[in-house]
Amino acid sequence: MTCARRLLAINNYFYRRGGAESVFLDHIDLFAAAGWEVVPFAMQHPANLPSAWSDYFVSEIEYGGVGGPITKARQAAKIIFSLEARRKIRALIGRAPPTIAHAHNVYHHISPSIFGALKAEGVPLVMTAHDLKIGCPAYKMLSQGRVCERCHGGRIHNVLLHRCVKDSALVSGLVLMETLVHRSLGLYRNTIDRLIAPSRFYRDKLVEWGWDASRITYIPNCIDTSQYSPAFHEDDYFVYAGRLAPEKGLVTLVRAAALSRQRLVLAGTGPEEPALRHLAWNLGADVVFAGHLDKPELKRLIGEALALVLPSEWYENAPISVLEAYALGRPVIGTRIGGIPELVADGETGLLVEPGSPAMLADALAALASLSPTARAGLGAAGRDWVSREFSPDGYRDRTMDLYEALG
């Protein structure tokens, strides 16, 4: 690629809404800094960052809002196949022909209808698998709060049979229809040149579910440790930072905090909060609900904690929160599920426990709390050194650039 290089960067949202959006926007910054022209394609939203290309963004869709049957039917059609998105991406390609397109999360808003248009124009297409949507219709391989692989082998009717999405027959039925249409048209399998898996677990799981291993490249997420400084002061609490959702294992964590008599701070919001507050009160657990925190305050909270705890009970991918904890010089307690074990070296950068076991997690909390501050700092320092070497922005950019050049 000796000529001017242009990256078409695609994601539903164009602001820092969650982990996927952070990866997407950091990716844009890295390639812009490397001299690429980056053209974003996203959904219109009041919180979006400014962009000279926003006129090409698709109309905003907010599910669960007001609207009559016709409005909801139109939204349902857009979930499955957005004609508007396909039309606008064609116009954008005509205005700014890309060297390569890199998609992140597109389903339910932009929709994969755009992929065929890219293919028709001969634009190489890469997609990062932030979740397991291309295997599991419900995207988490989770049903009724438990890990679920019933849809393996194409048995996707299970998403409706077990009401896997929001425990709703209507929503699960819509997702089933979406999956049937996307698979019959080959909107993912026949258009994506290469998938990027941020964890080896996701790479291997997608191969188990029928994806060709040669079309999946493992490229881990990155973190710029120069933007994080370990705290001088250590407080007396453990911290969880993220969404308060059932699959995150927070009931197990609150029970473990009560058993171990350790102080716990939960930073984040979500549907599980009322139940967690009630549980903590019943158990007499010392739990503080900190709510949503801005980045500087969250850094301080994690940086002064005894450790970050990630008690997930679903197939986590490659949580950025673990990399951030290490960058702040803090150890991590994680569960042996999904991609988490790839990020926690047991006994070296933190501790690993089995998911769903309050007793095991309580033992890990007590064990880490019993260490000297120097020993805990040593675990955190080992984590910081590791991510500085293996998860650097330069490494991420170089691996991704090599992939682009192989496809270009």
C-alpha positions as CSV (number, residue, x, y, z in Angstrom):
1,M,0.0,0.0,0.0
2,T,2.2,2.8,-1.2
3,C,-0.6,5.2,-2.2
4,A,-2.8,7.2,0.2
5,R,-4.5,4.8,2.5
6,R,-8.1,5.2,3.5
7,L,-9.8,3.2,6.3
8,L,-13.6,2.9,6.4
9,A,-14.3,2.4,10.1
10,I,-17.8,1.0,10.8
11,N,-19.7,0.8,14.1
12,N,-23.2,1.4,15.3
13,Y,-22.2,4.2,17.7
14,F,-19.7,7.0,17.3
15,Y,-19.1,7.8,20.9
16,R,-17.6,6.0,24.0
17,R,-20.7,4.0,24.9
18,G,-18.9,0.7,26.0
19,G,-15.9,-1.5,25.5
20,A,-16.5,-2.1,21.8
21,E,-16.9,1.6,21.1
22,S,-13.6,2.3,23.0
23,V,-11.8,-0.2,20.9
24,F,-13.4,1.2,17.7
25,L,-12.4,4.8,18.5
26,D,-8.9,4.0,19.8
27,H,-8.5,2.1,16.5
28,I,-9.4,5.2,14.5
29,D,-7.0,7.3,16.5
30,L,-4.1,4.9,16.0
31,F,-4.5,4.7,12.3
32,A,-5.1,8.4,11.9
33,A,-1.8,9.0,13.8
34,A,-0.1,6.5,11.4
35,G,-1.1,8.7,8.4
36,W,-4.3,7.0,7.3
37,E,-7.3,8.9,6.3
38,V,-10.1,7.5,8.4
39,V,-13.8,7.7,7.3
40,P,-16.3,6.7,9.9
41,F,-19.7,5.1,9.2
42,A,-22.2,4.9,12.1
43,M,-25.7,5.7,13.3
44,Q,-26.8,9.2,14.0
45,H,-27.0,9.9,17.7
46,P,-27.0,13.1,19.9
47,A,-23.9,11.8,21.8
48,N,-21.8,11.2,18.7
49,L,-18.4,12.8,18.2
50,P,-18.3,15.4,15.4
51,S,-17.4,14.1,12.0
52,A,-17.2,15.6,8.5
53,W,-18.9,12.4,7.3
54,S,-21.9,12.4,9.6
55,D,-24.3,13.2,6.7
56,Y,-23.8,9.6,5.5
57,F,-24.6,8.1,8.9
58,V,-27.8,6.1,9.1
59,S,-30.9,7.4,10.9
60,E,-31.0,6.9,14.7
61,I,-33.0,3.9,16.0
62,E,-33.7,3.7,19.7
63,Y,-35.5,0.5,20.6
64,G,-38.1,0.4,23.3
65,G,-39.2,4.0,22.6
66,V,-42.6,5.3,21.7
67,G,-44.2,4.6,18.4
68,G,-47.1,2.8,16.8
69,P,-47.3,-0.5,15.0
70,I,-46.1,0.9,11.7
71,T,-43.1,2.6,13.3
72,K,-42.2,-0.6,15.2
73,A,-42.6,-2.7,12.0
74,R,-40.2,-0.4,10.2
75,Q,-37.7,-0.7,13.0
76,A,-38.0,-4.4,12.9
77,A,-37.2,-4.4,9.1
78,K,-34.2,-2.2,9.7
79,I,-32.9,-4.6,12.3
80,I,-33.0,-7.4,9.7
81,F,-31.8,-5.6,6.6
82,S,-31.4,-1.8,6.4
83,L,-31.9,-0.5,2.9
84,E,-31.0,3.0,4.1
85,A,-27.6,1.8,5.4
86,R,-26.9,0.0,2.1
87,R,-27.8,3.1,0.1
88,K,-25.7,5.4,2.3
89,I,-22.7,3.2,2.3
90,R,-22.8,3.0,-1.5
91,A,-22.8,6.8,-1.6
92,L,-20.0,7.0,0.9
93,I,-17.9,4.5,-1.1
94,G,-18.5,6.6,-4.2
95,R,-17.4,9.8,-2.5
96,A,-14.4,8.3,-0.6
97,P,-13.3,4.8,-2.0
98,P,-11.6,3.0,0.9
99,T,-8.5,0.9,0.8
100,I,-10.1,-1.4,3.4
101,A,-13.3,-1.5,5.5
102,H,-13.1,-2.5,9.2
103,A,-16.5,-3.3,10.9
104,H,-17.1,-3.6,14.6
105,N,-20.7,-3.9,15.9
106,V,-23.3,-3.4,13.2
107,Y,-26.3,-5.6,14.0
108,H,-29.7,-4.2,15.1
109,H,-28.8,-0.7,13.8
110,I,-26.7,-0.5,10.7
111,S,-27.2,-4.2,9.9
112,P,-25.0,-6.3,7.7
113,S,-26.9,-5.2,4.6
114,I,-23.8,-3.0,4.0
115,F,-21.5,-5.9,3.6
116,G,-22.8,-7.0,0.2
117,A,-22.4,-3.4,-1.1
118,L,-18.7,-3.4,0.1
119,K,-18.2,-6.8,-1.5
120,A,-19.7,-5.7,-4.8
121,E,-17.3,-2.7,-5.0
122,G,-14.3,-5.0,-4.2
123,V,-13.5,-3.4,-0.9
124,P,-11.7,-5.9,1.5
125,L,-13.7,-6.3,4.7
126,V,-12.5,-7.1,8.2
127,M,-14.7,-7.4,11.2
128,T,-13.8,-7.6,14.9
129,A,-15.8,-10.1,16.8
130,H,-16.6,-8.2,20.0
131,D,-19.1,-10.9,20.9
132,L,-20.4,-14.2,19.6
133,K,-23.3,-12.9,17.4
134,I,-22.0,-14.6,14.2
135,G,-22.4,-17.9,16.1
136,C,-25.2,-17.4,18.6
137,P,-28.3,-15.5,17.5
138,A,-28.5,-14.0,21.1
139,Y,-24.8,-13.0,20.8
140,K,-23.8,-14.1,24.4
141,M,-24.2,-17.9,24.3
142,L,-26.3,-17.3,27.4
143,S,-29.9,-18.4,28.1
144,Q,-31.8,-18.0,31.4
145,G,-28.6,-16.9,33.1
146,R,-26.6,-19.9,32.1
147,V,-24.0,-20.6,29.4
148,C,-25.9,-22.1,26.4
149,E,-24.7,-23.6,23.2
150,R,-28.0,-25.2,22.0
151,C,-27.9,-23.4,18.7
152,H,-24.6,-25.1,17.7
153,G,-25.0,-26.9,14.4
154,G,-27.6,-24.5,13.0
155,R,-30.3,-25.3,15.6
156,I,-31.2,-21.6,15.9
157,H,-34.9,-22.3,16.6
158,N,-33.7,-22.6,20.2
159,V,-33.4,-18.8,20.5
160,L,-37.2,-18.6,20.3
161,L,-38.0,-21.9,22.1
162,H,-36.1,-20.7,25.2
163,R,-36.8,-17.0,24.8
164,C,-33.1,-16.2,25.0
165,V,-33.3,-12.5,24.3
166,K,-34.8,-10.4,27.1
167,D,-36.9,-13.5,28.1
168,S,-39.4,-12.3,25.4
169,A,-41.0,-14.5,22.7
170,L,-41.6,-11.4,20.5
171,V,-38.0,-10.2,20.6
172,S,-36.5,-13.6,20.4
173,G,-38.7,-14.4,17.4
174,L,-37.5,-11.2,15.7
175,V,-33.8,-12.2,16.4
176,L,-34.6,-15.7,15.0
177,M,-36.0,-14.1,11.8
178,E,-33.0,-11.8,11.6
179,T,-30.6,-14.8,11.8
180,L,-32.5,-16.8,9.2
181,V,-32.3,-13.9,6.7
182,H,-28.7,-13.1,7.4
183,R,-27.6,-16.7,7.1
184,S,-29.7,-17.5,4.0
185,L,-28.1,-14.4,2.2
186,G,-24.6,-15.2,3.6
187,L,-24.4,-11.6,4.9
188,Y,-21.5,-12.5,7.2
189,R,-20.0,-15.7,5.9
190,N,-19.8,-14.8,2.2
191,T,-18.7,-11.2,2.6
192,I,-16.2,-10.9,5.5
193,D,-12.6,-11.5,4.3
194,R,-11.2,-11.9,7.8
195,L,-12.5,-11.9,11.3
196,I,-10.5,-10.5,14.2
197,A,-10.8,-12.3,17.5
198,P,-9.5,-10.3,20.5
199,S,-9.2,-13.5,22.5
200,R,-8.0,-17.0,21.6
201,F,-11.1,-18.3,23.3
202,Y,-13.4,-16.5,20.8
203,R,-11.2,-17.7,17.9
204,D,-11.5,-21.3,19.0
205,K,-15.2,-21.0,19.9
206,L,-16.0,-19.6,16.4
207,V,-14.1,-22.4,14.8
208,E,-16.1,-24.9,16.9
209,W,-19.2,-23.3,15.5
210,G,-18.2,-23.7,11.9
211,W,-16.0,-20.8,10.9
212,D,-12.9,-21.5,8.9
213,A,-9.8,-21.1,11.2
214,S,-7.9,-19.6,8.3
215,R,-10.3,-16.7,8.1
216,I,-9.9,-15.7,11.8
217,T,-6.9,-13.7,13.1
218,Y,-6.2,-13.3,16.8
219,I,-5.3,-9.7,17.6
220,P,-5.6,-8.8,21.3
221,N,-6.9,-5.5,22.5
222,C,-4.4,-2.8,23.5
223,I,-3.8,-0.3,26.2
224,D,-1.5,2.7,26.4
225,T,0.0,2.4,29.9
226,S,1.5,5.8,29.6
227,Q,-2.0,7.2,30.2
228,Y,-2.3,5.4,33.5
229,S,-0.3,5.9,36.7
230,P,-0.2,3.5,39.7
231,A,-1.6,5.2,42.8
232,F,0.7,5.8,45.8
233,H,-2.2,5.0,48.3
234,E,-3.9,1.7,48.7
235,D,-7.3,1.6,50.3
236,D,-9.2,-1.4,52.0
237,Y,-11.7,-2.4,49.3
238,F,-12.1,-4.7,46.2
239,V,-13.7,-3.2,43.2
240,Y,-15.8,-4.4,40.3
241,A,-16.2,-2.0,37.3
242,G,-18.8,-2.6,34.6
243,R,-22.4,-3.3,33.9
244,L,-24.6,-4.6,36.8
245,A,-26.0,-7.5,34.8
246,P,-26.9,-11.1,35.7
247,E,-24.2,-12.7,33.6
248,K,-21.4,-10.8,35.4
249,G,-21.5,-13.0,38.4
250,L,-22.3,-10.2,40.9
251,V,-24.6,-12.3,43.1
252,T,-21.7,-14.7,43.6
253,L,-19.4,-11.7,44.3
254,V,-21.7,-10.1,46.9
255,R,-22.1,-13.5,48.6
256,A,-18.3,-13.9,48.5
257,A,-17.8,-10.4,50.0
258,A,-20.1,-11.4,52.9
259,L,-18.4,-14.7,53.5
260,S,-14.9,-13.2,53.5
261,R,-16.0,-10.0,55.4
262,Q,-14.3,-7.9,52.7
263,R,-15.4,-4.4,51.6
264,L,-16.6,-4.2,48.0
265,V,-17.3,-1.3,45.7
266,L,-19.5,-1.9,42.6
267,A,-18.9,0.8,40.0
268,G,-21.5,0.9,37.3
269,T,-25.3,0.7,36.7
270,G,-27.6,-2.0,35.3
271,P,-30.7,-4.0,35.7
272,E,-29.3,-6.1,38.5
273,E,-28.8,-3.2,40.9
274,P,-32.0,-3.4,43.0
275,A,-31.6,-7.2,43.5
276,L,-27.9,-6.8,44.5
277,R,-28.8,-4.0,47.0
278,H,-31.4,-6.3,48.5
279,L,-29.0,-9.2,48.7
280,A,-26.2,-7.1,50.2
281,W,-28.6,-5.8,52.9
282,N,-29.9,-9.3,53.7
283,L,-26.4,-10.7,54.0
284,G,-25.0,-7.8,55.9
285,A,-22.3,-7.4,53.2
286,D,-20.2,-4.3,53.1
287,V,-21.0,-3.2,49.6
288,V,-20.9,0.3,48.2
289,F,-22.8,1.1,45.0
290,A,-20.8,3.8,43.3
291,G,-22.9,4.1,40.2
292,H,-21.6,5.4,36.9
293,L,-18.2,7.1,37.2
294,D,-16.3,9.4,34.8
295,K,-12.9,8.1,33.6
296,P,-10.7,10.0,36.1
297,E,-12.8,9.0,39.1
298,L,-12.9,5.4,37.9
299,K,-9.2,5.3,37.5
300,R,-8.7,6.6,41.0
301,L,-11.2,4.0,42.4
302,I,-9.5,1.1,40.6
303,G,-6.0,2.4,41.3
304,E,-6.5,2.5,45.1
305,A,-8.3,-0.8,45.4
306,L,-6.8,-4.0,46.8
307,A,-7.7,-5.6,43.4
308,L,-10.2,-5.6,40.5
309,V,-12.6,-8.5,40.6
310,L,-14.2,-9.9,37.5
311,P,-16.5,-12.7,38.6
312,S,-18.2,-13.3,35.2
313,E,-20.3,-16.4,34.5
314,W,-20.5,-16.1,30.7
315,Y,-18.1,-16.3,27.9
316,E,-16.3,-12.9,28.3
317,N,-14.2,-12.0,25.4
318,A,-11.1,-9.8,26.3
319,P,-12.3,-7.3,29.0
320,I,-10.5,-3.9,28.7
321,S,-11.1,-3.5,32.5
322,V,-8.4,-6.1,33.2
323,L,-5.9,-4.3,31.1
324,E,-6.8,-1.0,32.8
325,A,-6.3,-2.6,36.3
326,Y,-2.9,-3.8,35.3
327,A,-2.0,-0.4,33.8
328,L,-2.9,1.1,37.2
329,G,-0.7,-1.4,38.9
330,R,-3.5,-3.5,40.5
331,P,-3.9,-7.3,40.5
332,V,-7.0,-9.0,39.2
333,I,-9.2,-11.8,40.5
334,G,-11.0,-13.4,37.6
335,T,-13.0,-16.5,36.8
336,R,-11.9,-19.4,34.6
337,I,-14.4,-18.8,31.8
338,G,-14.2,-17.3,28.3
339,G,-11.1,-15.2,27.6
340,I,-10.5,-14.2,31.2
341,P,-7.9,-16.9,31.9
342,E,-5.8,-15.5,29.0
343,L,-5.5,-12.2,30.9
344,V,-4.9,-13.4,34.5
345,A,-1.7,-15.3,35.2
346,D,-2.7,-17.2,38.4
347,G,-0.4,-16.3,41.2
348,E,1.6,-13.9,39.1
349,T,-0.7,-11.0,38.2
350,G,-3.7,-12.1,40.3
351,L,-5.9,-15.1,41.0
352,L,-8.2,-17.4,39.1
353,V,-11.3,-19.1,40.5
354,E,-14.1,-21.2,39.1
355,P,-17.2,-19.2,38.1
356,G,-20.3,-19.4,40.3
357,S,-18.6,-20.4,43.5
358,P,-19.0,-17.9,46.4
359,A,-16.8,-20.0,48.6
360,M,-13.9,-20.1,46.2
361,L,-14.2,-16.4,45.4
362,A,-14.4,-15.6,49.1
363,D,-11.1,-17.6,49.7
364,A,-9.5,-15.6,46.9
365,L,-10.6,-12.3,48.3
366,A,-9.3,-13.3,51.7
367,A,-6.0,-14.6,50.3
368,L,-5.3,-11.4,48.4
369,A,-6.4,-9.2,51.3
370,S,-3.9,-11.1,53.6
371,L,-0.9,-10.3,51.5
372,S,1.2,-7.3,52.3
373,P,0.7,-4.1,50.3
374,T,4.2,-4.8,48.8
375,A,3.1,-8.2,47.6
376,R,-0.1,-6.9,46.0
377,A,1.9,-4.1,44.4
378,G,4.2,-6.8,43.0
379,L,1.4,-8.7,41.4
380,G,0.1,-5.4,39.9
381,A,3.5,-4.4,38.7
382,A,3.9,-7.7,36.9
383,G,0.6,-7.1,35.2
384,R,1.6,-3.6,34.1
385,D,4.9,-4.8,32.7
386,W,3.1,-7.6,30.8
387,V,0.5,-5.4,29.2
388,S,3.1,-2.8,28.4
389,R,5.0,-5.4,26.3
390,E,2.3,-7.6,24.9
391,F,-0.8,-5.3,24.6
392,S,0.8,-2.1,23.4
393,P,-0.9,0.2,20.9
394,D,2.1,-0.2,18.6
395,G,1.7,-3.9,18.7
396,Y,-2.0,-3.7,18.0
397,R,-1.5,-1.3,15.1
398,D,1.3,-3.4,13.5
399,R,-0.7,-6.7,13.7
400,T,-3.7,-5.0,12.2
401,M,-1.6,-3.3,9.5
402,D,-0.1,-6.6,8.6
403,L,-3.6,-8.1,8.2
404,Y,-4.7,-5.1,6.0
405,E,-1.7,-5.4,3.8
406,A,-2.3,-9.2,3.4
407,L,-5.8,-8.4,2.1
408,G,-5.1,-5.3,0.1
